[in-house]
Amino acid sequence: MTERIYSDGFVYWIKCTLALQKTKEGTAQYVENTMKSLIESFDVEEEHIRRFLKKVTEENKQRITFKKGRGNKTWTFKSKCKSKCQNMFRIIMDKHARKSSNKLNWDFHDPSVDYSPDDYWWIIAKIYMPDHNEESIRPDQVDPLSIFSMLLHCELFVDVWDNADKIIQVRNKLMHSATYTVTVDESEMKDAFAKMKELLKRDRIVDTSSKAVAEIEKIEQERFFLSNITEENNEMMLRALEIKHDALEYEIKA
């Protein structure tokens, strides 16, 4: 009987970790399309969006404050441009699932990091993300947790909140495992894969996620045997360990 080189728990951990990354990649176009639609709803010229982003990234300490009134907690934005900048801020905050929290991070983008109009959607998306993504200008530069948390904290993605919450739980279990394992019970791995594929097959995502779904299914079927360890097996293991390393770096910052 062929002997496995790795414990089942370690192999399942490798597979789930790689699938998690593919799930993040598979949602990227959906996130971009959705955030660009939000920008279109501003109904302002590109140059005005640039000026607005300058105000909320470089001048946020002077302009953005949290106010508490009787039964009313809200973020306010100080700007003489009430018809456009104020309206953009209102639209963004209306979609924030934590709009009543005084813990929102307004240092979401490092002003020293250059970006172009093509990046506006990503800069605004970071308003809905956890801390420590300031220097990123693309989805591939952030931990999967940031993407799935953004889905969970923006009401534009309310249809996938349940999926996003479940995948965050999977992510935390994988990245917080000190032994680089998940349970030896294969049913748990299959459940994790099912949650990821379910998200990618949701309406509005499925049209741009077919490649990621196919890659996840390929990862799920990959075999690790002592008598036939392949170069691909080794590459999968190293990539999973890199993802864990990046996740630890991110959480140390947090």
N, C-alpha and C positions, 0 to 999 in steps of 0.2 A: 504493500500500500504506500502510495506516495506521501511523504511527510512534508508538512507545510514548514517553510522557513520562519515564518512569523506566526505569533499567536493570532487567533481569529480576532481578538479584541483590537490588536494593533492594525491588522489589515482593514478592519471595519473603520477604524479611526482615519486611516489614510484615505479611504474611499469617500467617507462622509466629508472630510475636510476639503478634498478636491471638488466634490460636488457642490459644496457651499460656495466655493469661489466661482464655479461655473454658473451658479444661480445668480450671484451678483452680476456677473457679466451679461447674463441673459436678460436682466431687468434694465440694463443701462439705457437701451434705446427707448424703452417705455418711459423711463424717468425723463430722458431728454425731450421726447415728444410732448409729454405732459407739461413740463416746465416751460417749454416754448409756447404752448397754448396759453399758459398763464401770462407770459409776457405779452402775447398778442392782445390779451384782454385789457392791458394797460392803455392801448390805443394812443400811444405817443411815439414820437420819432426816436430813432436810435440814440441820437446825441443827448436827448433828455434822460434816457435810461442811464447813460454813462454818468451824467451829473448826479442823478439820484444815487447810484451806487457809490460814487465818491463821498456823498454825504453820509451814507449809512456804514461805510467802511472806515473812512479816514476821520470823520467828524462825529462818530456816534455818541461819544461821551457828552458832547454838548447838545446833541439834538434829540437823543432818545431817552426817555425816562418812564418809569413805572409809577402809575398813580392809583391810589386806593381811595375809593369813596364808599358811601353806604351801599353795600351790595354790588359795587361796581369796581372791578380791578381791570386796568387796561394799560397798554403801552401807548405812549404818545410820541409823535414825531414833530419836531419844531422845524418849520420851513416856511419861508415867505411864499414859496410856490405851492399854493393850496390846491389849485386845480389839477396839477399833474403829479408832483412829488408826493403830496399828501394822499392823493388818490392811490398811487402805487403802493404806498406803505399800508394803507387801509386794506387793499385787496390782499396783500401778502399776509397781513395779520388775521384777516377774516378766515384764511385757510389754515391757520396754525392751531393744531389740536391742544396746545398748551398756552394759548394766548393769555390766560388768566394767571399764569405763573410768573413770579418775579425772578425766576432763575434762568431765564433765556440768555443765551450767549450772543452778545452783539459784537464780539471780536471774532466773528466767523470767517473773516478773510484778512490776510496780511496785506496791507496797502502797498508794501514794497514788491509784491509779486505781480508782475505784469499780466494783463489779460486783454483779450480782444473782444469785439462784439459777439463773436462766435461762442464765447465763454460766459456770456451774461446769464444764460439759463442755469449754469452750474454754480455761479456765485450766489444766485438767489436760492438755489436748492440747499446750499449750505446753511441757510438761516434755520432750516428745519432739522439739522443734524446735531449730534453731540459735539462737544469741544474738540479741539486739537486737529482740525482739518484745514487750518488757516492757509497753509501754503499749497493746497491742492487746487488744480484747475481741471482735473479729469476724474471720472469714476475709478479708473484703474489705480489711482494714487491713494485710495482710502480703504480702510478695513471694511469687510462686508457688514459689520455692525452699523457703520455709519449710513450705508444705503438702506438697510432694513429699518433702522430707527427713523430715518427720514420718511419712509413709507408710512410708518406708524404715527408720525407726528404732523403729517400734512393731510388735510381733509380732502385734497384732490385724489388721494389714494385710499379713501375709506373702504372701497370694495375689496381691498386686499389686506386690511388691517389684521384679520384673523390669521391669514397665512404668514404675514410679516412677524407677528408676535410669536408664532410657533417656531419659525426659523431662527429668530433671535435666541430662543431657548435652546435649540439645537446647537447654534454657534457657540453659546456660552459653555455648554457642556463639553464640546470638543476642545475649545481653546483653554478651558480651565482644568483639563485632565492632566494631572501631574505625571501619569504613567503612559500618556499617549495611547490610550485605549478607550473603547466604548464597551458596553456589555458584550459578553460572548454570545448572547442571545441574538441571532441574526434577525429576528423579527424587529428589533429596535432599529437596526440599520435600515431595513426595508421601510420602516415607518418614516424615518428621517428623509430617505430618498423620495418617498411618496409626497411628503410635505413640500419639498423643493419643486418637484415636477408639477404639483398641483398649482403652485404660484405661477410658474412659467406658462401654464396652459390656461390661465384666466383670460377673460375677454380683454382686449386692448394690449395684452402682452404677447399672446400666442403668435401674432403675425410676425414678430421680430425675434422670437426666442427659440425657434425650431432647432437651430444649430446647437444651442446650449442644452436643450432637452436630449438631443442625440448624443452629445458628449457625456452627459450624466449617465445615460443608459449604457454607454460603452464602459464607463468607469465602474458601474455597478456589476458588470459581467466579467471584469478583469480577474484573472486567477494568479495566485502567488504560490508557486511550488518550488521546493528545494531542488528538484531534479532539472528544473527549467526556468531559473530566474532570468528574466529578460532585461534588456536595457531599458525597456519601457517601464518595467516594474521599479527599477532603480530610480528612474527619473520621476515617477509618481511619488515615491517615498521622499525624495529630496525636495520636491515642490511642496508637498504637504508640510514638511518641517520648516520650510521657508515661510509658509503662510502662518504657522504657529509662532515663529520668531517675530514676524511683523506684527502679529496680534499682541504679543507680549510687550513689544516696544510701544505700541499705541496705548495699551492700558497702563503702562508705567507713566506715560505722559499725563494720562487722565487722573 
